[in-house]
Amino acid sequence: MNRYTQTSLKKVARKFNKFFAIILAAMMTALPVHPAFAVSKTATLAVSHMTCSACPITVRKALFGVHGVEKVAINLDRKEAAVTFDDDKISVKALTKATEDAGYPSKVVGVRQ
């Protein structure tokens, strides 16, 4: 191997290393980061003052306004809301406060994983 070939290979190797580092950094920032111990829980709330068909819409909006809420299912007949949320980000107390701030006081009926 001559001197020219050796310097060319070194340049190619340096460029490859820079390119690889950029690609690796881009891939790492694109991946979602979820801790392995994060657990979703579902809380059932008894929501009072829900009397019409527009009430569940307001309650749903209030609950989805809380960071960490993943899913909301409301049963108007039973006046209940089932809320699936990330246990590490929020507490059940934040859920009841959100409904109360929207004008619909609520109580926790049960929590399950």
N, C-alpha and C positions, 0 to 999 in steps of 0.2 A: 504494500500500500504506500502510495507516495504522500508527500506532505500536503498537497492540494486536497486529496481525498479525505485525509484525516481532519482537516479544518472544516471541510464541507459537512462531514458527518457530525462534528461537534455542533455546528450551527443548526443542523436539522434536529439534533437531540435537544438543544436549548429551546428551539421553537416548539417542538412537540411537548416539552415539559410545561411551557407557559400555556399552550393551548389546552392541555389536559387539566391544568389547575383551574383555568377559567370554566371549562365544562363541568368539572367536579363541583365548583362553587355554585354554578347555576343550578345544577341538579339538587344540591343540598338545600338551597333556598326555596326550591319549588315543591319539596316534599312537605306534606303536612306533619306537624309535630303534635303527637298525642301521647301523653304519659301513659305508661302501661297500667298504672294503678287507677286511672280515672274510671269512675263507675257512674253509669246513668241510673237515676232513680225515677220512679213515678209516684207522684203525690196526688191523692184525690182530695179535692177541696169542695166543701159544701158552700156554695155561693148563694147568699141571700139577695133578695131584691131583683132577681131575674124574672121578669113577668111577661116580656114580649119577645118577638123573634129578633129584634135588633140588639137585645141585651147580650147574647152570646158573642156577637161581633165585637162589641166594646170590650168585653172581658178577654176575648182572644187577643185583641190588639194590645191590651194592657199587659198580658202575660208574655207575649212575644217581645214586648219592649224590654224585658229583663234579660240581660246578657247571660247566656247559658241555657236558656229554654230551647229544647229541641223539638218538642211536639206538644200540641194542645188538642184535646178532644172534649167537647162540651155537650152535656146532656141537659137540655132545657127542661124536660119533664121531671127529671130527678133533681134539677138545680145543682148539678155537680160539674166539676171540671177536672179531668185527668191530665196532669202536666208531667211530661218527661223532661228531665233537666240534668245537667252535669253537676254532680254533687260537689266537685271541687271548686266550681265557680260561684255557685249561689246556694242559699239556704231556703228552706221552706218558708221561713219568716219573710224573706224578700218577695216570695210569691203572694202571700196573703196581704202584704203591704201594697203590692201592685194592684190587686183587685180592689182593695179598700180605697186607694187613691183615685181609682176610676169610678168610685161611687157604689161599689158592690162588695160589702164586707164578706169575708170568708173565713172558714175554720178548716183545719186539717182533719180529714176523716181517717186517712191512712197513708202510709208510705211503704212502698215495696221496691225491690230491685229488679 
